[in-house]
Amino acid sequence: MTTSPDSGRGASAPTLRTSPASPLLRVLELGEEAATAVLQRLDRRGDYTLAGETLEGARAIVDAVRAGGDAALVEHVRRFDGDAGAARAAHLRLDVGSVDAAGAQVEDAELPAELRAAVDRAIAAVERFYAPQVPRSHREVDDGVRLEERVLPFRRVGLYVPGGRFPYPSTVIMSAVPARLAGVEEIVVATPPGAYRDSAALRAVCRRAGVTEVWGMGGAHAVAALAYGTETVRPVDFIAGPGNAWVTAAKRLVSRDVGIDKEAGPSEVVIVADESAPADVIAADLLAQAEHDPQAAAVLITTSRRLAVAVAAEVERQLGSLPTRDTAAASLSGLSCALVAADWEQALTVAERIAPEHLQLIGPDAEALEDRIRCSGAVFVGAATPTVFGDYLAGPSHVLPTGGAARHASGLGPLDFVRRQHHAAFSAAAAAVAAPLAAAFARQEGLEAHARSASLRADSGTSAEADREGASPARFVRPELRDLHEYSLHQTPFVHKLDQNEVPWDLPARLKRQASERLLSRNWAHYPDFHGERLRTLLGERHRWPREGVLVGNGSNELLGITLDAVVGPGTEVLAALPTFGLYEMFVRRAGGSARFLPPRSDLALPFEEMCAELERDPTRPLILCTPNNPTGAALAPQQVDELARRIRAPLLLDGAYAEFSSHDYRPLLRRHRHLVLFGTFSKAWSLAGLRLGYLLADPELVRELIKIKLPYNLGHAAATIGELVLEQPRWGERCVRLIVGLREKWRRMLTEAGLEVFPSQGNFLLLRHRRMEEIRLALAERGILIRKMSHYPGLAGCARLGIGSGRALRDTRAALTEILASLPPEPPAGPAASGAATGDHEERDA
């Protein structure tokens, strides 16, 4: 779906209508002179999009903004966008969504329920379609040579969203979601200010799709500001999105200095149909594209003249009641027509020659013909699949090549938002082997300096023995493990430690004394028992599960690692969802597998539908499910976990580190699904993070196999003894849980009133978002209040995580936030399009 020139601002395609009495949609026989003339004009339709005067006019605007910066940008916004209130460039920056006093999204409340559902489905469909296509880096090491292709997302991209006639929220979804999946750090939207001001749907979609900045500016001046920047607008690395002729001209002019996706022209559809196709359906599909723009091309190709005549008549009938009939009629009088072919071979040849943005195949042979189509931006197969589904809900982006570019170009996707960078590293011995070969190549091509450069490496290390002596022993570590980053957290002095999801209260002194007495009675010179049998028995009684199905370890992480070591092998793909606990990938790689992380949803909920779709595609992959999820606090209902367990044909590993604080109980599912494994910990509810004690509940047969690879004596006397004590006297842990759950609501209310966005949580922590979160986090740390930076996690730009603290911590944090927010230096004021606090416009993006 593309848009093209606004009225009076661009070139016009020649009008081919020959007589006032002839139908708007002309019926032409292929081979006739008139049909040949239409095809020749369709071949050159790209020439009509950008007339010389449009290109020169755009050049003047681009040059003015590039040279004049803010002043020139504001002048053009006032002139062309009709925003007389734009006094400074800073006023052009608009809020990404808005919230009311209670923290609810204003735009969500304004949208009709049906439209909200459509937006949710569209975003989910695009995420589901493109997530598997996100390119990955590649690395290989062989005989002292390390080669890599690193996939690097653009840091900052600009998305143009047209709005001259109507706002286009769908274009935001089709552009921003692929960019977010690719890992783009800053997603900047430029759109006419009136479109943003008047459309709650556009504002809501910008927030949900992951947009980080919105600027109220349209046309060539917007493209220039994105490409070259001004004193206020920072330049981008890449510009994508459709627009009118002035936007397309400006993208062409800046393309030597910044990346662009393609030059978008007027919308196009070619429908290839046989005599059985319904005329009313074809007419509606042609009009759906014709109403986009006066220069749109809507073409029917059929072997049935009867059908062509019926469609032309149906177009006339439907056009009469169409609110956009003037635009559609202009399109039908231009390059649109119904072409009658002698046979299917001729029909397909002509369709390929046109190379349209959209191609529909209608008829009983549609699927058979599908594989013969090569030159089309998108193909829609069957009468039940109109182009309009691709415009909104199917999943693939509707930003497609036009003007015949489908011969060599593709639709917008994650690949457009990344670049590939090659790395090479030769050891000394490998260089000595390669040097004479490279020199021989160089001399054959007459490049002596190349040859000498290579030859200098011939003596850098002539033996494998010398190379071993000088090389780092780290080279012996598997490459996939060397790519990992260590798990660490910088420790600073604190008054309130709210950055590691610990409970704020230590174990009571009376329980510590009892634990000390028990430990003093143990013989420390003797090993503990092999598997913590007493602790297994108590955990089985507490969770109503056989002791043989319980395993204890040095934290639940040890047990998750053991389980993955047992069930994952080389080449095994393991599913998980981002953002989530950072150690999962390490465990999977250590086991020899690879992790496939589903991308974060815009609302940060756990992607249940996407998980179901993945399991439908391949149910044999293990799934790691953190619920409640760290760091978002989102949780799946037991019914949803039950559905996942029903679909999967591999272990479902449920990390329940925060389960005690949740309203959900997943334990009954163990009796229904023998491949379900539940992991728990004493670190949170039981105030024992310092002891490293965890457990798992699983089918006893699986536990018997896991014991074979678990280290014996993995629990010392201290952890086992204190774990037994708190299970024998559980009131302390149960009281901690009740207090945390009660305080969680008080913290949520306080943080919301302070102006922070707070995500729903079923854990003992809250995820917070604010456009200036990093400044707030650092200012809190200066006052001894530690919260965890989360902006480097995928999908968590501008976020931080706060563990639920005590009542005193709440009071101190409230006072500190009041002081910090009042003292932050002012930002440039947002424009008038949306009121309230922005919730998606962040200084940092996810790494």
URTA-V818505 format. One record per pair of residues at least 4 apart in sequence whose ideal C-beta (glycine too) atoms are under 7 Angstrom apart, sorted by sequence separation. I is the first residue (numbers start at 1). J is the second residue. D is the distance in whole Angstrom. If there is no record, write none. Layout:
I,J,D
I,J,D
This chain:
5,9,6
18,22,6
22,26,6
28,32,6
31,35,7
32,36,7
33,37,6
34,38,7
35,39,6
36,40,6
37,41,6
38,42,6
39,43,6
40,44,7
41,45,7
50,54,6
52,56,6
53,57,6
54,58,6
55,59,6
56,60,7
57,61,7
58,62,6
59,63,6
60,64,6
61,65,6
62,66,6
63,67,6
64,68,5
68,72,3
69,73,7
70,74,6
71,75,6
72,76,6
73,77,6
74,78,6
75,79,6
76,80,6
77,81,5
87,91,6
99,103,5
100,104,5
105,109,7
106,110,6
107,111,6
111,115,5
112,116,7
113,117,6
114,118,6
115,119,6
116,120,6
117,121,6
118,122,6
119,123,6
120,124,6
121,125,6
122,126,6
123,127,6
124,128,6
125,129,6
126,130,6
127,131,6
130,134,7
163,167,5
169,173,7
170,174,6
171,175,6
172,176,5
173,177,6
175,179,7
176,180,6
177,181,6
178,182,6
180,184,6
191,195,5
193,197,6
194,198,6
195,199,6
199,203,7
200,204,6
201,205,6
202,206,6
203,207,7
204,208,6
205,209,6
207,211,7
217,221,6
218,222,5
220,224,6
221,225,6
222,226,6
223,227,6
224,228,6
225,229,7
229,233,6
243,247,3
245,249,6
246,250,6
247,251,6
248,252,7
249,253,6
250,254,6
251,255,6
254,258,5
273,277,4
278,282,7
279,283,6
280,284,6
281,285,6
282,286,6
283,287,6
284,288,6
286,290,6
287,291,6
292,296,5
304,308,7
305,309,6
306,310,6
307,311,6
308,312,7
309,313,7
310,314,6
311,315,6
312,316,7
313,317,7
314,318,6
315,319,6
318,322,6
324,328,6
325,329,6
326,330,7
327,331,7
328,332,6
329,333,6
330,334,7
332,336,5
342,346,5
344,348,6
345,349,6
346,350,6
347,351,6
348,352,6
349,353,6
350,354,7
362,366,6
365,369,6
366,370,7
381,385,6
385,389,6
387,391,6
388,392,7
389,393,6
390,394,5
401,405,4
405,409,4
412,416,5
414,418,7
426,430,4
427,431,7
428,432,7
429,433,7
430,434,6
431,435,6
434,438,6
435,439,6
436,440,6
437,441,7
438,442,6
439,443,6
440,444,6
441,445,7
447,451,7
448,452,6
449,453,6
450,454,7
451,455,6
452,456,7
462,466,7
464,468,6
465,469,7
466,470,6
467,471,6
471,475,6
477,481,5
479,483,7
507,511,5
509,513,6
510,514,7
511,515,6
512,516,6
513,517,7
514,518,7
515,519,6
516,520,6
517,521,7
529,533,6
532,536,6
533,537,7
534,538,7
535,539,6
536,540,6
537,541,7
538,542,6
539,543,6
545,549,5
554,558,5
556,560,6
557,561,6
558,562,6
559,563,6
560,564,6
561,565,6
562,566,6
563,567,6
564,568,5
568,572,4
576,580,6
580,584,6
583,587,6
584,588,6
585,589,6
586,590,6
587,591,7
600,604,6
601,605,5
607,611,6
608,612,6
609,613,6
610,614,6
611,615,6
612,616,6
613,617,7
615,619,5
626,630,6
629,633,7
636,640,4
638,642,6
639,643,7
640,644,7
641,645,6
642,646,6
643,647,7
644,648,6
648,652,5
658,662,7
669,673,6
682,686,4
698,702,5
700,704,6
702,706,6
703,707,6
706,710,6
710,714,6
715,719,5
716,720,7
717,721,6
718,722,6
719,723,6
720,724,6
721,725,7
722,726,7
723,727,6
724,728,6
725,729,6
726,730,7
730,734,6
731,735,6
732,736,7
733,737,7
734,738,7
735,739,6
736,740,6
737,741,6
738,742,6
739,743,6
740,744,6
743,747,6
744,748,6
745,749,6
746,750,6
747,751,6
748,752,6
749,753,6
750,754,6
752,756,7
761,765,6
769,773,7
772,776,6
773,777,6
774,778,6
775,779,6
776,780,6
777,781,7
778,782,7
779,783,7
781,785,7
805,809,3
807,811,7
808,812,6
809,813,6
810,814,6
811,815,7
812,816,6
813,817,6
814,818,6
815,819,7
816,820,6
817,821,6
818,822,6
819,823,6
820,824,7
5,10,3
17,22,6
30,35,5
50,55,5
78,83,6
86,91,5
99,104,6
104,109,6
111,116,5
141,146,5
163,168,7
179,184,4
191,196,5
206,211,4
217,222,4
225,230,6
229,234,5
243,248,6
255,260,5
277,282,6
302,307,5
331,336,6
341,346,4
361,366,4
380,385,4
389,394,5
401,406,5
426,431,4
442,447,5
443,448,7
461,466,5
477,482,5
497,502,7
507,512,6
531,536,7
540,545,5
545,550,6
553,558,4
588,593,5
628,633,6
629,634,5
636,641,5
683,688,6
688,693,6
698,703,5
715,720,5
751,756,5
761,766,5
768,773,7
780,785,4
781,786,6
791,796,6
805,810,6
28,34,5
29,35,6
77,83,5
78,84,6
86,92,6
99,105,6
100,106,6
162,168,6
196,202,6
229,235,3
290,296,5
302,308,5
319,325,5
322,328,6
341,347,4
373,379,5
380,386,7
390,396,7
461,467,5
540,546,6
553,559,4
568,574,6
588,594,7
601,607,5
628,634,7
629,635,7
670,676,6
682,688,4
683,689,4
726,732,6
752,758,5
761,767,7
770,776,6
790,796,5
791,797,6
28,35,4
65,72,5
99,106,6
140,147,5
161,168,6
180,187,6
195,202,6
196,203,6
228,235,6
289,296,5
380,387,6
391,398,5
540,547,4
588,595,4
628,635,4
645,652,5
659,666,7
669,676,6
726,733,6
751,758,5
780,787,6
791,798,6
64,72,5
65,73,5
78,86,6
97,105,6
98,106,5
108,116,7
179,187,5
206,214,6
217,225,6
225,233,5
227,235,6
290,298,4
300,308,6
351,359,6
361,369,5
390,398,6
401,409,4
426,434,6
442,450,4
443,451,5
474,482,7
551,559,6
576,584,5
627,635,5
644,652,6
670,678,7
758,766,6
759,767,4
791,799,6
830,838,7
77,86,5
98,107,7
139,148,4
162,171,7
226,235,7
251,260,5
273,282,6
289,298,5
319,328,6
341,350,7
361,370,6
370,379,6
401,410,7
442,451,4
598,607,5
627,636,5
682,691,7
790,799,4
28,38,6
97,107,6
138,148,7
161,171,5
226,236,5
319,329,6
380,390,6
537,547,5
540,550,5
585,595,5
656,666,7
748,758,5
758,768,6
777,787,6
790,800,5
65,76,7
137,148,7
138,149,5
161,172,6
176,187,5
252,263,6
271,282,6
300,311,6
339,350,6
370,381,5
400,411,5
489,500,7
536,547,5
539,550,5
584,595,7
667,678,7
682,693,4
757,768,7
789,800,6
790,801,5
74,86,5
137,149,6
227,239,6
239,251,6
251,263,6
286,298,4
378,390,5
399,411,6
439,451,4
442,454,6
598,610,5
611,623,7
654,666,6
666,678,6
682,694,7
756,768,5
757,769,4
777,789,6
788,800,6
137,150,5
226,239,5
399,412,4
598,611,7
641,654,7
681,694,4
756,769,7
757,770,7
787,800,5
788,801,4
74,88,7
137,151,5
271,285,6
286,300,6
359,373,6
367,381,6
397,411,5
536,550,4
574,588,5
680,694,7
756,770,5
787,801,7
61,76,6
74,89,6
77,92,6
136,151,6
248,263,5
271,286,7
366,381,5
396,411,6
397,412,4
439,454,4
679,694,7
680,695,5
751,766,7
787,802,5
73,89,6
135,151,5
159,175,4
223,239,6
248,264,6
269,285,7
366,382,5
397,413,6
438,454,4
439,455,5
536,552,6
598,614,7
159,176,6
172,189,7
189,206,6
248,265,7
269,286,7
315,332,7
359,376,4
535,552,5
679,696,5
744,761,7
751,768,6
774,791,7
196,214,6
215,233,6
282,300,6
361,379,7
378,396,6
678,696,7
748,766,6
773,791,7
70,89,4
239,258,6
358,377,6
435,454,5
574,593,5
576,595,6
578,597,5
677,696,6
678,697,4
747,766,6
196,216,6
238,258,7
269,289,4
355,375,4
356,376,6
357,377,5
358,378,6
359,379,5
360,380,5
361,381,5
362,382,7
435,455,6
532,552,4
568,588,6
573,593,6
577,597,7
578,598,7
237,258,7
238,259,4
239,260,5
240,261,4
243,264,7
268,289,7
348,369,7
355,376,7
362,383,5
572,593,4
573,594,5
574,595,5
575,596,5
576,597,5
577,598,4
578,599,6
579,600,6
606,627,6
623,644,7
659,680,7
677,698,4
16,38,6
157,179,5
189,211,5
236,258,7
237,259,6
242,264,4
267,289,5
352,374,7
358,380,7
378,400,6
435,457,4
436,458,6
570,592,4
574,596,7
578,600,5
654,676,7
656,678,5
187,210,6
191,214,7
193,216,3
352,375,5
377,400,3
435,458,4
564,587,5
568,591,4
569,592,6
573,596,5
606,629,6
652,675,6
654,677,7
656,679,6
767,790,7
777,800,5
187,211,5
188,212,7
189,213,7
223,247,6
348,372,6
377,401,5
564,588,6
568,592,6
569,593,7
645,669,6
651,675,5
652,676,5
653,677,5
654,678,5
655,679,5
656,680,5
657,681,5
660,684,7
740,764,5
187,212,5
188,213,4
189,214,5
190,215,5
267,292,4
432,457,7
568,593,4
623,648,6
641,666,6
650,675,7
654,679,7
660,685,4
674,699,4
773,798,5
186,212,5
192,218,4
220,246,5
224,250,6
266,292,7
267,293,6
312,338,6
431,457,4
432,458,6
557,583,6
561,587,5
565,591,5
638,664,6
651,677,6
658,684,6
693,719,5
773,799,6
14,41,7
157,184,5
186,213,7
188,215,7
190,217,5
191,218,6
219,246,5
220,247,6
223,250,4
227,254,4
266,293,5
273,300,7
311,338,6
360,387,6
560,587,6
564,591,5
625,652,7
627,654,7
630,657,7
635,662,6
637,664,6
638,665,7
642,669,6
657,684,6
670,697,6
691,718,7
692,719,6
771,798,6
773,800,5
785,812,7
159,187,7
161,189,5
163,191,5
164,192,6
167,195,4
190,218,7
219,247,6
223,251,6
268,296,7
274,302,7
279,307,6
283,311,5
287,315,6
432,460,6
604,632,5
606,634,5
608,636,6
619,647,6
622,650,5
625,653,7
630,658,7
638,666,6
641,669,6
645,673,4
691,719,5
770,798,6
785,813,6
153,182,5
156,185,7
159,188,7
163,192,4
180,209,7
220,249,7
266,295,4
267,296,5
268,297,5
269,298,5
270,299,5
271,300,5
272,301,5
273,302,5
274,303,6
275,304,4
282,311,5
286,315,6
358,387,4
377,406,5
431,460,5
432,461,5
561,590,7
577,606,6
605,634,5
615,644,7
619,648,5
620,649,5
621,650,6
622,651,5
623,652,5
624,653,5
625,654,5
626,655,4
635,664,6
769,798,5
153,183,4
154,184,5
155,185,5
156,186,4
157,187,6
158,188,5
159,189,5
160,190,5
161,191,4
169,199,7
172,202,7
180,210,4
220,250,4
224,254,7
227,257,6
266,296,5
274,304,7
277,307,6
308,338,4
376,406,5
431,461,7
432,462,5
577,607,5
604,634,6
606,636,5
619,649,4
620,650,5
623,653,7
625,655,7
628,658,4
642,672,7
693,723,5
769,799,5
153,184,5
155,186,6
157,188,7
163,194,7
223,254,6
227,258,4
266,297,7
270,301,6
275,306,7
279,310,4
283,314,4
287,318,6
291,322,7
375,406,5
612,643,7
616,647,7
622,653,6
624,655,7
638,669,6
645,676,5
691,722,6
768,799,6
785,816,6
13,45,7
156,188,7
158,190,6
163,195,3
167,199,4
169,201,5
173,205,6
177,209,5
190,222,4
275,307,5
279,311,5
283,315,5
287,319,7
308,340,5
358,390,7
375,407,5
428,460,5
429,461,5
608,640,5
615,647,4
767,799,6
768,800,5
169,202,5
172,205,5
176,209,4
177,210,7
291,324,4
294,327,6
298,331,6
378,411,6
428,461,2
611,644,6
615,648,5
783,816,5
172,206,6
176,210,6
273,307,7
280,314,5
284,318,6
293,327,7
298,332,7
377,411,6
427,461,7
429,463,7
577,611,7
628,662,5
688,722,7
767,801,5
768,802,6
13,48,4
167,202,4
176,211,5
279,314,5
283,318,5
287,322,6
296,331,4
305,340,5
429,464,5
612,647,6
169,205,4
173,209,5
190,226,6
291,327,5
294,330,4
295,331,7
765,801,6
766,802,5
780,816,6
11,48,5
172,209,5
291,328,4
294,331,6
299,336,6
765,802,6
11,49,6
188,226,7
290,328,4
293,331,7
297,335,4
298,336,4
299,337,6
300,338,4
301,339,5
302,340,6
303,341,5
428,466,7
429,467,4
765,803,5
11,50,6
172,211,7
295,334,6
297,336,6
300,339,7
302,341,7
428,467,5
575,614,6
764,803,6
765,804,6
11,51,3
294,334,7
299,339,7
301,341,6
303,343,6
427,467,5
584,624,5
686,726,5
764,804,5
780,820,7
10,51,7
287,328,5
290,331,4
303,344,6
682,723,6
779,820,4
290,332,6
428,470,7
11,54,6
357,400,5
10,54,5
303,347,6
357,401,7
427,471,6
776,820,6
798,842,3
4,49,7
357,402,5
581,626,6
797,842,4
798,843,7
290,336,6
301,347,5
575,621,5
580,626,5
798,844,6
126,173,6
134,181,5
574,621,6
686,733,4
797,844,6
122,170,7
126,174,7
130,178,5
134,182,6
188,236,6
573,621,5
574,622,5
575,623,4
576,624,4
685,733,5
797,845,4
301,350,6
355,404,5
357,406,7
580,629,6
581,630,5
687,736,6
775,824,6
797,846,6
123,173,6
127,177,6
131,181,6
301,351,6
356,406,7
574,624,6
580,630,7
796,846,6
122,173,5
126,177,4
130,181,5
355,406,4
685,736,6
795,846,6
126,178,7
355,407,5
579,631,6
685,737,5
772,824,6
794,846,4
579,632,7
791,844,4
793,846,6
123,177,6
127,181,7
164,218,7
568,622,7
792,846,6
163,218,6
299,354,7
567,622,6
791,846,7
792,847,4
747,804,6
744,804,5
750,810,6
743,804,5
160,222,7
160,223,7
747,810,6
754,817,5
740,804,5
743,807,7
746,810,6
750,814,5
175,240,6
175,241,5
755,821,6
743,810,7
754,821,7
771,838,6
158,226,4
289,358,7
774,843,6
171,241,6
769,839,6
771,841,5
774,844,6
171,242,7
771,842,6
772,843,7
771,843,7
581,655,7
272,347,6
285,360,6
272,348,7
661,737,6
660,737,5
156,234,7
158,236,4
157,236,5
160,239,7
272,351,5
661,740,6
156,236,5
157,237,6
161,241,6
162,242,6
164,244,6
282,362,7
661,741,6
684,764,6
156,237,6
157,238,5
158,239,5
159,240,6
160,241,4
162,243,5
270,351,5
155,237,6
159,241,5
162,244,7
755,837,6
757,839,5
154,237,4
157,240,7
160,243,5
154,238,5
270,354,6
567,651,5
119,204,7
123,208,6
277,362,4
115,201,6
119,205,6
123,209,6
270,356,4
277,363,6
160,247,6
269,356,6
272,359,7
276,363,6
268,356,5
276,364,7
111,200,6
119,208,7
268,357,4
269,358,4
270,359,5
271,360,4
272,361,5
273,362,4
274,363,4
110,200,4
111,201,6
267,357,6
268,358,6
273,363,6
563,653,6
269,360,7
271,362,6
107,200,4
111,204,6
560,653,7
487,582,6
560,655,7
107,203,5
108,204,6
487,583,6
107,204,3
288,386,7
289,387,6
105,204,7
288,387,6
663,762,7
288,388,5
662,762,4
285,386,5
556,657,6
661,762,6
94,196,6
281,383,6
285,387,6
484,586,5
661,763,5
661,764,5
98,203,7
278,383,7
484,589,7
658,763,4
97,203,5
277,383,7
658,764,6
97,204,6
481,589,6
97,206,7
480,589,5
481,590,7
83,193,5
96,206,5
97,207,3
81,192,5
96,207,5
81,193,6
82,194,7
563,677,6
96,211,6
96,212,7
96,214,6
269,387,5
560,679,6
93,213,7
94,214,4
559,679,6
94,215,7
93,215,6
94,216,5
92,215,5
556,679,4
92,216,5
543,667,6
556,680,6
92,217,6
545,670,7
556,681,4
555,681,7
633,759,6
632,759,6
633,760,6
635,762,4
633,761,3
501,630,7
633,762,6
633,763,5
633,765,6
83,216,6
628,761,7
630,763,7
633,766,7
268,402,6
628,762,4
633,767,6
559,694,6
628,763,4
632,767,5
81,217,6
266,402,7
558,694,7
631,767,6
81,218,5
265,402,4
555,692,4
559,696,5
261,399,7
264,402,6
265,403,4
554,692,5
555,693,7
556,694,3
80,219,5
262,401,6
555,694,5
556,695,7
566,705,6
77,217,5
566,706,6
80,221,7
89,230,6
553,694,5
89,231,7
90,232,5
89,232,4
262,405,6
552,695,5
563,706,6
566,709,6
73,217,7
77,221,7
89,233,7
551,695,7
562,706,6
565,709,6
76,221,4
550,695,6
551,696,5
262,409,6
550,697,6
562,709,6
73,221,6
549,697,6
562,710,5
549,698,6
549,699,6
261,412,6
549,700,4
73,225,5
545,697,5
548,700,4
551,703,5
543,697,6
546,700,6
549,703,5
261,416,6
548,703,6
551,706,6
604,759,6
65,221,5
539,695,5
551,707,7
558,714,7
73,230,5
242,399,6
553,710,7
6,164,5
62,220,6
66,224,6
241,399,7
3,162,5
61,220,4
65,224,4
240,399,7
631,790,6
61,221,5
65,225,6
70,230,5
554,714,5
69,230,4
70,231,5
553,714,5
554,715,7
58,220,4
62,224,4
66,228,5
69,231,5
70,232,5
631,793,7
61,224,7
552,715,6
631,801,5
240,412,6
240,416,6
531,707,7
238,417,7
507,687,5
503,684,6
506,687,6
507,688,7
503,685,7
505,687,6
530,712,5
501,684,7
530,713,7
532,715,5
503,687,5
528,713,6
535,720,5
542,727,6
527,713,5
538,724,6
502,689,5
528,715,6
58,246,5
62,250,5
528,716,6
532,720,5
535,723,5
539,727,7
528,717,5
535,724,6
538,727,4
534,724,6
538,728,7
54,245,5
58,249,4
62,253,5
604,795,6
54,246,6
58,250,5
62,254,6
528,720,6
524,717,7
55,249,5
59,253,6
600,794,5
50,245,6
54,249,5
58,253,6
522,717,5
599,794,7
600,795,3
49,245,6
50,248,6
519,717,6
49,248,6
50,249,5
519,718,6
519,721,6
518,721,5
515,721,6
515,722,5
518,725,7
515,725,5
514,725,6
511,725,6
579,793,4
511,726,7
579,794,5
49,265,4
578,794,4
579,795,6
49,266,7
578,795,6
579,796,6
511,729,7
46,265,6
178,397,6
45,265,7
170,391,6
511,732,6
170,392,5
174,397,4
174,398,5
175,399,6
508,732,6
174,399,5
170,398,7
505,736,6
182,414,4
181,414,5
184,417,5
503,736,5
10,244,6
11,245,6
178,412,6
9,244,6
10,245,3
178,413,5
182,417,4
9,245,7
10,246,7
178,414,5
182,418,5
9,246,6
175,412,6
503,740,6
6,244,5
174,412,7
179,417,5
3,242,5
5,244,5
178,417,7
2,242,4
3,243,7
4,244,6
5,245,4
3,244,6
4,245,6
48,295,7
45,297,6
42,297,7
157,417,6
4,265,6
503,764,7
2,264,4
4,266,4
2,265,7
154,417,6
501,764,6
2,266,7
153,417,6
501,765,5
2,267,5
153,418,5
1,267,6
129,395,3
152,418,6
128,395,6
129,396,6
151,418,5
152,419,5
125,393,6
125,394,6
126,395,6
151,420,6
152,421,6
122,392,6
125,395,4
122,393,5
149,420,5
150,421,5
121,393,6
149,422,6
150,423,6
148,422,7
148,423,4
147,424,6
135,414,7
146,425,4
133,413,6
134,414,5
135,415,6
27,308,5
133,414,6
145,426,5
13,295,5
27,309,6
144,426,6
12,295,7
130,413,6
135,418,6
144,427,3
130,414,5
27,312,6
144,429,5
145,430,5
25,311,7
144,430,3
25,312,4
143,430,6
498,785,7
499,786,4
496,784,7
498,786,6
499,787,5
3,292,6
4,293,4
23,312,4
492,781,6
495,784,3
496,785,5
497,786,5
498,787,5
499,788,4
3,293,6
5,295,7
25,315,5
45,335,6
494,784,5
495,785,6
4,295,5
24,315,6
493,784,7
24,316,6
494,786,5
23,316,6
42,335,6
41,335,6
492,786,7
24,319,7
38,335,7
38,337,5
502,803,6
504,805,5
501,803,5
504,806,4
500,803,7
35,339,6
498,802,5
499,803,7
24,329,6
498,803,4
504,809,6
25,332,5
498,805,5
24,332,4
24,333,6
28,337,6
30,339,5
496,805,5
30,340,6
25,336,6
26,337,5
27,338,5
28,339,6
29,340,5
30,341,5
39,350,7
498,809,7
25,337,7
26,338,7
28,340,7
30,342,7
42,354,5
25,338,6
27,340,7
496,809,4
39,353,7
17,333,4
30,346,6
496,812,6
15,333,5
16,334,7
15,334,6
30,350,6
13,334,5
13,335,6
144,467,7
141,479,5
139,479,6
49,403,6
2,357,7
46,403,3
45,403,6
46,404,6
43,404,7
1,391,4
210,602,6
209,602,6
208,602,4
208,603,7
1,398,4
2,402,6
181,599,5
131,598,6
131,599,5
127,599,6
127,601,7
123,602,6
128,610,5
127,610,7
124,609,6
128,613,6
212,797,6
232,828,7
216,831,5
216,833,6
212,840,6
213,841,6
211,840,6
212,841,6
212,842,6
203,834,5
207,839,6
207,840,4
212,845,6
197,832,7
197,833,4
196,833,5
193,831,7
193,833,6
103,752,4
103,757,7
103,758,7
99,757,7
186,845,5
185,845,3
106,836,6
93,828,6
95,830,5
94,830,6
98,834,4
100,836,7
93,830,6
94,831,4
97,834,7
98,835,5
99,836,5
90,828,3
91,829,6
93,831,6
98,836,3
99,837,5
90,829,6
92,831,6
94,833,4
95,834,4
91,831,5
94,834,6
99,839,6
95,836,7
97,838,7
96,838,5
97,839,5
95,838,4
96,839,7
97,840,6
96,840,4
96,841,4
95,841,7
85,832,6
